[in-house]
Amino acid sequence: MQHQSSSWDNLRLNARRHGHEEKVVPNIRRLIDGMLARYSSDFVVFRELIQNADDARATFYELELKCNTLSSSFQEMDFHSGEVTEICTKNNGQIFTEADWKRVSAIAEGNTDVASIGQFGVGFYSVFSYTEEPMILSGEEYMLFVWHDDVLATLRHKLPVEQQSKVTSIILKMKNRHVLEVVSSLNKDRTVETQNRKKSNDDMPAIDLFQLKAYFARVLSFTRHIVNLVIKINSVTVFKISKTQSIVPSIQGMLAFKPQSSMNNILSLDSLVHTKQTFTIRNGPSITLGHVTLEAQLTVNKQLYNTIQEILKKPLPSIVHIQILFVPTNVIIEQQQLELSTTRNDLNIQILNSILPLKFQGHEIHPSGFIFIGLGTYQSTGIGMHVYSHLIPTIERENLDLQNPYIAKWNKELLTSAGLIIRHIYNQTILNSSQSTSNKCYNAILAPYSFQPSTPQEQIASNKKILVPVKLSPSDCHLVLVSSNQAFLADSKHIHSFLSFPLVPLEITKIGFFTVLKRFKLINNADEYIIEDQLASSILLPIELIALLNWLCSNEVCSNDYIRRVLSIVCFREDMKSPIISLGKVKYYNASNIPSVLPLPPNILPMTIASHFSREQLQNNFFLSPCSFTELINFYLNENQHYLLQNDKTAECLLSLFSQELSQFSKLESKQIQSVLSTIECISTTQGMKLPSQAYIPSSFLTPELPVITLNLSSNIEKSRRINYKHQDVNLVSDDFLKHIGCRILNIKGIVDGITAAPNRENMQILIDTLIKERNNMSDSDFNELKHSKFLIGTTSKSTERPVTWYSPEELHFPIVAEELKWRTLLIIDWHDIHIHSAEYVFLKELGVREVPDLNKLMDRIIEEHDSTQRSYMRTKKSYRLPIALQFFAKNFQKHYFTLWETSNPKQAFLPSRLPTENNYENVVLSSPDKVVTDTNPLCATLLPEVTKLFNKHFKISLLGIKTHPTLPQAFDILMERKNELFMLEWAREIFAYLNGLDGLNQQFIKHLSNIAFIPVPGTSTFMKPSEVFIRSNVQKLAIESSQNFETQTLDNINTSGLIDFVDFGLKGNSFLLSVGVLHDPTSSIVAELLINRQAKYFANFTEDNKILKGKIHIYIQYLKQLAVAASCTSELHQEPLQTRLKNEPWCLGFRLIELSENDTQEKPEIVRPMEIYLDDDHQCAVNYKPLCSPDDPALIKLYKTFGAKWLSDCVHRQLVHTGKLKIIL
């Protein structure tokens, strides 16, 4: 050993003397120190060197530690506490090429070429943690690294012939003292090896031999070429581990791997190879693990590819391999057994166990997989499998780079693809074992898949759903696999007996795998709310319903509110062919009183279910009550059960049930029974099944041809109830019940036919007395038929002798009504002496004989009396008398007419009133309630004061809908009906002033008025909209009155009607118009619209009086100037559609020069479009050609130009014509 060390010294000496020195300028010392500070592992040097050897296709790697111990023993314990002076490595990979030497030299320069990972990239810097001057020997040459201050240099020289070989060696002479520890264990946490590492008494750093062996064993997991790793101490082999592998035949069919794209289509996952890898320690144990390799083609898009290449300074591989190392189920079971034996303390077994991606602690198994990038990193996977691929680490290679977004995308794609492989492995394992329900077997199968947080980078943990074995329903005899996010855990045996849900079998839910899934929320817990939700969509069979009810009765459910909710949503059926019953509708139990011929209502719990529970449980736990007849009746009256009432046997049972409980029903329930049964042929008679109104209760009044009821009748309800309770086969029905549902006792038609055969007043009165005596025996149907029968004699007050005429009660009035109204033609019953307090009067009133006339007929009577009074006034000039019918109406309004008035809202004109235009006090008209008010006004009818007084005596007049004055919208509607009267300007002033004081002005009303022409213009027969007329302000009026300027007087005093119309309706009238949108002055846009629309009519006659024409032209030009200012200073005229109209329609005033005689010309005004007028910038042309030109005003010229007028000079074409030579005549 000393000879070999001196040989190394000679080589260093020769290199210093004869080697070619290349100086490195960068401060490599600082660079290396910074790099080393980022490494946390003791064995990072060996990781990098083994990686380099594997990249060089080495199959053998040897590490030799040189110690200063003097022992010549071959026992490794003799080297304990020896000082390590030198580290030598050897591998049989490819020897260095010239390019490799240059790359190593570049490392010394601080300018690494990382085009080939592992080929001595920046990871080689790690050797400087052990040595100052590493030396590389490969083939025929060697290279020494030396320091000159902080500058690193390389010395390359040829090896002596005897030292040349086909291996590559790296010599690290220790710069610091390190002690070798031989006695140790593997119980240390890999992530904290540095912190927990033992040191010698003098605080010397230690190299733990057994930790190093374990590290070498783990390194061998994913080496591509290296299959043998050796550790020597002073030439003594103390450890050797080998790896062999064999192909496992691929699985075909459902479990076969199917080529597919990766999640983001970066990879095409093509093929999967499954192998077995056996790791063997020389003279020691071995272990066989499963190994899967996925080969994928690179399909990444060009942009991502180029970006990653630019970051890494090298391209991505075209073929990507993803490898998974896992523990087969049988090995897991063996390891569990080994944990319980004494052999588990064997250090070689511990070393092999360190390869496993699982940790065994007693009966518990914990995932312990790591990421391998070439060799192992300190990045855990979060599952019980090791993962290897072309992942991109951080620079210290100890965890993944998930910070750079592009690198992160690549790494995550590889991880998700690895997840697909792991899922495939899991599916194969779980599907092959799906028939087993052994806790031990499932523990071994599922343990590797218990997700854990990964470290140091938690983002790589795969919190994805996973297949788990479940039962889909309680009756299933086998398990199926579902995604974990669809599976549920439940701790109760009852739940497993009724819930048709993907439940993990109760006997395996305690396995730690499910505990982890539950902690990471990868599996669902079948809590009360989930059970409730599932039950809402389930239909239970009786055995399942019983299990559910037992669960609800157990101590596992404590909330009554929850029990109520569950009971409200559960559905069940007796068997697969039975109808579905909602438990939420079940409110009762014990239906023993219901005859067997009747179907049981769905709101009663069947006896097959109820018999499993006590009365206390039914009432206290399930909140059920004993069955009540009220609920039975609601069921049997349902339309779906009407068929039962149409069958004579079931109808008899149901009528008997109804009859027994009639006195217990509320008025609403009684009405419901009556309403339903009256429309169904449910009564058994001598002529078959009949409607109640067609069936007759047996009595002495009946004749044989009538359909008489054949049911078992009882006149006493309580008696029938007692008999029925004693004898269940006896179905008695009471007379009262039959009358209640409309069965008949009297043959009304026969009785009426009999009286009408002998028509006289005495017989009618005898019949009335007889009917009064039988009133209590009449059914409602009898009485209703009587009300519509014509059996009463009618007459009038003015009748003498006339043929007897029969009427129905509702067609006649009591005689006192005709007397009070003095209405001789009113139909009354022919019983003049009937007393209003007599039994006959009360009975006839109940039948429908009227105490007051019909409302419409009464209003017609008022109109008739009014017309008669008006005709009398024309003859006698007597003052107006209020109609008697109107007084009757006022007296009886609240008692007899108010309700009808509210619902019908009559519009008939029957109220005496006076129109505002009528000066004659006696000229009374009739108005409808919505067209009349109580206050005098100039617009609508006013109720006569005596009518107002009459109404207020008996009721509030507002009950009729009559108001003190109309609202503004109502008044305006009346105004529009009389619009032509507004041309009388004084009346218009009065009307507008009146409108000004009414309520109801709002934006909606103003908007409505804006489109209505209702404002008269003095001197015309035209109505204008509010936007078409204007009202001068007081300031404008004062200016006009005080102005002495002719032009101002011309502008403001000359009639502008037809162009800009100003109106004046007085102070209050103007106030109303201003409030609805009339302006004091037109805006520029309104002026423009008015000029366009009205110019033709305004200048209809240019031959009119010259002074008037000049005044109009002057006014027109003044408004044109207003437009000129607006066009120049605002955008008001440039808004569409006004701008288009200003360009294309005539509104521009121009003048054309007309020759009246040789020395006399005149300017003729014309209105044209802007494009038809010329702007005079060439006066001579204007004189010569006399075109239509704009006024000579700069503002108007600019205005016309804005909307399309052209300069005259631009429109004149000049051409010079040669007329010959100039001839001079003397």
Phi, psi and omega in degrees: 000321178293325179296319181292324178295320178294328177297319178296323180295322177296320179296318179298319180297316179296321179296321180292325183280317191244349184289152178276119185266132174237119183278143178251126186281318186300159177280083185293329181302312181294322179299313182293317179302319178295321179294313184295330180295342183268352179266136181245354185265143174295327190256023180298328179299313182292324178301314182293319182289321176294322177299317178298319180294318180295322177295331179274013177066030176287143174255351184224135178224132182234135176241126179239128177259128178261121180246158182268013177291147181267359183291139177256012182288158176258012178268129185294334179297336179292343180268000182300133179070009174288151181272127179278121183256338185202147176237129179236137175236150177223147172211153182262030178284183181299136180286163185295138170264175178301322179296324178295318179297320179294322180296318178297319178298321179297327178300318180296331180281352183079015182233076190283148173253109185255034180295336179235113182299136177085344180277066179055061172274206184295341178299337179296338178302338184298336182296337181288353173287338179257328191221159174265331185227077177294153181226137180245131176240126180209123179066242185259357186231168174214164181220136179245137174263129180228156181251138167238097190058242180260012181255130180261135179230161178240142177239116184249136182208163181277141179282148170302151185304318185292345180255359178284140182203181178263015179245165177244129181237149175232127184249122180241103176277122190295130177273337177236154181284132177232137178260145180264123177257124180258325181271119182196187174216175183252026182276004182281149174284128184297329184283350181232031181301319183296317183290326185264001187294140182281151179231157179285176185298329181265024175063030179279134177303146185244148169249114183276115186295317183289326173296323179294319177298313179299321179297316178299322179296317179292324180301325184290350186303314187234021176296140183280324186238324183291127178238354179226129175236134185232140172239128178239153171231116181049050176073002179263123179285116181252349181199135174214128178233139183235158180230131173232156180217153178221149183282136173262128181305139180288152181267134180258169175086217188299326185272355182294146178288134181252126177306143183198169176270152175288175190305314183253021177061029176277331182233151170251108185280106193265303189220157183230129179240127181253124180230167170251134178242125180252124179256124185234129173268133181303130180058030181212194185284173175222165178212142181247126180242158175278144182219129180235133178240126175255128176257130184228145175268144179282122179233024184294149178290155189298323183296312179294321180300311182294323181295314180294322179298320179294324180289314185276345185065027176198156183281159172287150179292143179286329176248125182249133176248135175237123185240143179234129175248123184220167182259119178299158184300318182295325178292322178299315179298318178297318180295324177297319177293323181295326180299333183269357181256170181282342182291348182295344179276352178297127185293326178294323175294321177297322179296314177296321179297335179293340176288329187296139175278026179225152173241133181253121178230095184066236179269357182264146179235129183238136177298143180210044181278155180229160174275133175244126174240090194078274174255179186291149174246183176258020177266113179280158183267340184088357177228177183270048178212146172273144181234131176236139172191186179276050177287155183251117183269177168289173189297331179275358173064025182254345172206170187283151175271105177242019180266309177294125187298327182284315177296320180298321180297318178296312182298317181294327178295319178294320181294317178293326176292321175299323177299324177297320179294314180300319176299320179296316178298315180298314181300316178301313183294311185288325179290322178293337183248013189293342179277348183271140177238017180288132177304318183296316180295314181294326178298317179292323182290318191266343185304316182296344186256018176277104185297141177227157175298132178274152178224152359277353185252101186290346186294341184274354181298138185262085178272061181252160178295157184214150180290137177222153179281135181217164166257132182275335178210159182300331184275352181294140179260353182227164180263153172233163180257133176225164175296143184299329180287354175253356182261160184223151175250140177217139185262358185250135177293330178297316182300319180292347183266346182231342189269113175276091193204151177290087183257132171293130182308140186302325186288347180244003183291345181276354178299140184302333178305315182286331175298318179292315179301320180292319180296323181268009176059037176264353176222153185265150174258127182284075179279181186299324183289321178292319177300316179300316181295319181291319180298332181297336182247012182252155173237112187271148169272165185306317182295326178287321178296321178296319178297319178298314182294325175296321177296318180294334178276345185282173179286352181288340179242119186249344187264120175294326178298319179294317179301318179298318181295317180296313180299332183283344186246348185284139174239148180212168177213153182294319175206181187294342181259352183282156176294154181280136180243132176272121179295334178296336179269352178280116182242350190224165173221168177063083180256040187292339182278354183275128179302148184292340181285348181261139176291150182280134177297149182289353179267014176243128181292126180300150181296332179297335177265313186297333184293344180276357186229152179282165178300321180296318179294319180299321184274315186275322182269324184251359172059036179265156179236159173300147185298135178248152181291335178300315179292323178299317182294319177301324179289312186285342176276350179299145184303327181293342181255008182297336179299332178293326181281347181264356175260132188298324182287309181290328178296319179300319179295315182292317179298324178295318177299314180298317183297320182299324187254013185303319182290343181272349184279149173284170179300321180295318180293319178299319179295322179296314179299314180299316183295318183286310185292332182293345182254003184241138175284084187243003184254123178280123182230178177294347180242026179096193181284130183228160169294152178306322181290349179255356183253142185244133174287132183305131177199172182285348182279349191269153176252159188298333184284355182275150177285102184266139183294137182251008180291163173284107188261150175219134180280349183238121184295314182297324179294318180294325179295316181295319180295318181294321179295328180279325183235099186294338183273357178261120182249092179270143178233131184277151176301318182300319180295317180296319176296323181299322183271001172112006177293151189263153172243319181257147174266084186302318181299319179294320180295314181296318178299325180291320181287323182287346177285336177234079189283113169197163186296322183296316180297323178297318181291324176297318180298319180298316180297321180294317181294326178297320180294327182269006185302318183291338179271350181287140170276168178300323179294320176302311185293320179295321178294322179296321181298332183256007179270146179267093182225007179250141180273131181248155180205186175226170183291331184267000182289145171251246175266128180210160179299146179291130178237133181266139181227157172279157185304322185287349179272349187247157176242158173288146183303329183296334180292312179298323180294314182296322182275349186054044185250095189286340182263002181287131180290127180229160176288142183279070181206073190292333184261016179292136183266141187292345179257006181281160177296326179296316179300313181298317181295316180294322176298318178297326179288335176127004175297135193274138172268342176220153178290163172301145185302312181297322179293325178292320178294324175297322178294321177298315180298319180297316179294320179299313180299322179295319179295319181295320178294323178294322179297321180297330182271319189249347182061024176285156181292159185290133177248136179292138179301143177297323180297328178292320178295320176298319178301314181297319183293324187253008186299307186292326184280319189244335190245345188302312183298315179296322180299317181297322184276327184267333179048066186299145178245008183289140180277105182221002184261121179297128182207177182227134179283152183292339182271352182269115180273340181282120185297327184278352180278086185262137176241165176258135181233153175280158183302329182276356182245011184227150177229172182267336181269142178293138182205162184276005191241310187237171184295147180243131180297139177302140181303321181292332176290318178300317180296319179299311182296316183293340177292326186253335181194170177285125185298339180293342177296336177276354182086009181275133183250165178294317176212160183285159171284164181302313178299321179295315180298321181293322177298319177295319179302317183293334175290335181243031189300322184296338179289347181291344178294343169281097194301325179295322178291324178297319177302315182295317182295311181296324178294321179295316179299329182297336183262002183269157177274156174118007179282123177209176185295323180296319179293318179299318179296321178298316182290336186298338182255011182248131176271109183220000183261117180285144177254122182306138176083002179228171175250033186244141171258144182239155173282161179303331181277356186254355178232166185218154180238121180292139178286167179299326179294318179296318180297317180297321179296321180293315183295325185266354185286137175248357182280130184296317182297319179296317178297323180295316183293320189260337186258325179297142184300117178262009182303136182100342178240294174236108187266122175254138180233163179209114181241029179086171187299310183286322178296316178297324179299319177297312183296321178296328181286341181255012170120355177288139183254161173286317182227145178287142172286168182298321180293322177293318176304315181300314180298316181295319179298318180294315186284328192247354186300323183296315180288326182295319179254037185299332184227096179285356182263005182290180183314130186300323181292317178295318181297316178300320179297318179294318180296319179300314179298315182300317181293325179297321178287329174297322178295325176298319178294324181297317179296317181295319181294329183277327190251342182227174177257013186301321183274357184256014177267144178278147005269005184298318182301318179295319179295319179295334179275329192246355182241153183286130176199350183277125177274126178227171181229137178243133182282122182245131177274117177274326176204187186297323183246011185230124178233163180213144177270124180256123180282146175215152175248121183221178175284158180303325183286349182261004182243152183245147178260119190283101173240009177216085189298329181294318176297321179298321179291318185289315190257348175053052175283169176282117185242157179287160174301151183278072181221121185303322182295319181288325177299317179294321179298311181298320181298323181300325186253016167123358179289152184246152174289139182299320184295332179285345186254358181260126178262119182257138179218126178276133180241128180284126184249008178110179181285152178284126181250125182258125179249122180274000000 
